[in-house]
């Protein structure tokens, strides 16, 4: 009885249709990506708009798309690195504690690496790949202050090793 009253009230409030959870049509950023595997969003350029970073699994291409004006318009794909190893996962975090977002990447099968790319100037100019460590078939990477010392540590899911692992951030500067 109460369930019917609640449902009727909900339908009345929402004008006869449920308005929360509706989405518009699909928008495509790029069609020239070889098996995209993971995406992350964050402000890479310091303009207040969420840019998009993606990694492909087939060729390990790490790419980003600049959000222009915050209205869902993006630049063409900009390649950061093409490693030719399977890209599995990507995350954004300020790993060197300089106030901008860096890119954290996990490479599976071929690479078996956890690595990061420094945002060198705060405007999405990225340095070379810096390897944090290795693990068997990395499927997920994230950054968080696991040990409570004020800097971001890195943790990962290593499928082949059947393990959850983490790397302590020793100096707060990305090493």
C-alpha positions as CSV (number, residue, x, y, z in Angstrom):
1,X,0.0,0.0,0.0
2,X,2.7,2.5,1.0
3,X,4.8,1.5,-2.0
4,X,1.9,2.4,-4.4
5,X,1.4,5.8,-2.6
6,X,5.1,6.5,-2.8
7,X,5.2,5.6,-6.5
8,X,2.1,7.8,-7.3
9,X,3.6,10.7,-5.4
10,X,7.0,10.3,-7.2
11,X,5.3,10.2,-10.6
12,X,3.2,13.3,-9.7
13,X,6.3,15.2,-8.5
14,X,8.3,14.3,-11.6
15,X,5.5,15.3,-14.0
16,X,4.6,11.7,-15.0
17,X,8.1,10.7,-16.0
18,X,11.3,10.1,-14.0
19,X,13.6,12.9,-14.9
20,X,16.7,11.9,-13.0
21,X,19.0,9.6,-15.1
22,X,18.1,10.9,-18.6
23,X,21.0,11.5,-21.0
24,X,21.3,13.1,-24.4
25,X,22.6,11.4,-27.6
26,X,26.0,9.9,-27.9
27,X,28.9,12.2,-28.7
28,X,32.1,10.8,-30.2
29,X,35.5,12.4,-29.4
30,X,37.6,10.3,-31.8
31,X,37.2,7.3,-34.1
32,X,40.9,6.8,-34.7
33,X,41.8,5.0,-31.5
34,X,42.9,1.3,-31.4
35,X,40.8,-0.4,-28.8
36,X,40.3,2.3,-26.1
37,X,40.6,0.7,-22.6
38,X,40.2,3.4,-20.0
39,X,39.4,7.1,-19.5
40,X,39.8,9.7,-16.8
41,X,38.6,13.4,-16.6
42,X,40.3,16.3,-14.9
43,X,41.6,19.8,-15.5
44,X,45.0,19.3,-17.1
45,X,45.4,22.9,-18.4
46,X,44.4,25.0,-15.4
47,X,41.4,26.6,-17.1
48,X,38.8,25.0,-14.8
49,X,37.3,22.6,-17.4
50,X,37.6,18.8,-17.2
51,X,39.8,17.5,-20.0
52,X,39.8,13.8,-21.0
53,X,42.7,11.4,-20.9
54,X,42.4,7.9,-22.5
55,X,44.6,4.9,-23.1
56,X,44.2,2.2,-25.8
57,X,44.8,-1.5,-25.1
58,X,46.1,-2.5,-28.5
59,X,49.0,-0.1,-29.1
60,X,49.2,1.6,-25.6
61,X,48.5,5.0,-27.0
62,X,48.1,7.5,-24.2
63,X,46.1,10.5,-25.5
64,X,44.2,13.6,-24.2
65,X,41.5,15.9,-25.4
66,X,41.4,19.6,-24.3
67,X,37.9,20.7,-23.1
68,X,37.3,24.1,-24.8
69,X,35.0,26.4,-22.9
70,X,33.4,23.7,-20.7
71,X,30.5,23.1,-23.0
72,X,31.4,19.6,-24.3
73,X,33.6,20.8,-27.1
74,X,37.1,19.2,-27.3
75,X,40.2,19.5,-29.4
76,X,41.3,16.7,-31.7
77,X,43.2,13.8,-30.1
78,X,46.7,14.8,-28.8
79,X,49.0,11.8,-28.3
80,X,51.2,11.9,-25.2
81,X,53.0,8.6,-25.8
82,X,52.6,5.5,-27.9
83,X,54.3,2.6,-26.0
84,X,53.3,-0.3,-28.2
85,X,52.4,-2.2,-25.0
86,X,48.9,-2.9,-23.8
87,X,47.5,0.1,-21.9
88,X,45.2,-1.0,-19.2
89,X,44.3,1.8,-17.0
90,X,44.7,5.6,-16.4
91,X,44.1,7.9,-13.5
92,X,44.8,11.6,-12.8
93,X,46.5,12.8,-9.6
94,X,49.0,15.5,-8.5
95,X,51.9,13.0,-8.0
96,X,54.7,15.6,-7.7
97,X,52.7,17.9,-5.4
98,X,53.1,21.0,-7.7
99,X,49.4,21.9,-8.0
100,X,48.6,20.3,-11.4
101,X,47.3,16.9,-12.5
102,X,49.8,14.3,-13.7
103,X,48.9,11.1,-15.5
104,X,49.1,7.7,-13.8
105,X,49.1,4.7,-16.1
106,X,49.1,0.9,-15.8
107,X,50.4,-1.3,-18.6
108,X,49.3,-4.9,-18.7
109,X,50.5,-8.1,-20.5
110,X,53.4,-6.7,-22.5
111,X,54.6,-3.9,-20.2
112,X,53.6,-5.0,-16.7
113,X,54.4,-1.5,-15.5
114,X,53.0,1.2,-13.3
115,X,54.2,4.5,-14.6
116,X,53.4,8.2,-14.6
117,X,53.8,11.3,-16.9
118,X,54.5,14.6,-15.3
119,X,52.5,17.6,-16.3
120,X,55.6,19.8,-16.5
121,X,54.1,23.3,-16.8
122,X,50.4,22.9,-15.6
123,X,49.2,23.4,-19.2
124,X,49.3,19.7,-20.3
125,X,52.9,19.6,-21.5
126,X,53.9,16.1,-20.4
127,X,57.4,14.7,-19.7
128,X,58.6,11.2,-20.6
129,X,57.3,8.1,-19.0
130,X,58.6,7.5,-15.5
131,X,58.3,3.9,-14.3
132,X,57.2,3.6,-10.7
133,X,57.4,-0.2,-10.5
134,X,56.5,-3.5,-12.2
135,X,53.7,-6.0,-11.6
136,X,52.1,-8.8,-13.5
137,X,49.3,-7.5,-15.9
138,X,48.3,-4.2,-14.2
139,X,44.6,-3.7,-14.6
140,X,43.9,-0.7,-12.3
141,X,45.9,2.1,-10.8
142,X,44.9,4.8,-8.3
143,X,46.6,7.4,-6.2
144,X,45.8,8.1,-2.5
145,X,47.7,8.9,0.6
146,X,47.7,5.4,2.0
147,X,50.3,5.8,4.7
148,X,49.1,9.2,6.0
149,X,52.3,11.1,5.3
150,X,50.8,13.9,3.2
151,X,51.7,12.7,-0.3
152,X,50.0,10.5,-2.8
153,X,51.0,6.9,-2.9
154,X,50.1,4.6,-5.8
155,X,48.2,1.3,-5.6
156,X,47.4,-1.2,-8.3
157,X,45.6,-4.4,-9.1
158,X,47.9,-6.9,-10.6
159,X,45.9,-9.6,-12.3
160,X,48.7,-12.0,-13.2
161,X,50.2,-11.7,-9.7
162,X,46.7,-12.2,-8.1
163,X,47.7,-9.2,-5.9
164,X,46.7,-5.7,-4.8
165,X,50.0,-3.8,-4.4
166,X,51.1,-0.3,-3.5
167,X,54.1,1.9,-3.9
168,X,55.1,4.3,-1.2
169,X,55.7,7.9,-2.4
170,X,59.0,8.6,-0.6
171,X,59.6,12.3,-1.2
172,X,56.4,14.0,-2.4
173,X,58.1,15.0,-5.6
174,X,57.1,12.0,-7.8
175,X,59.9,9.6,-6.8
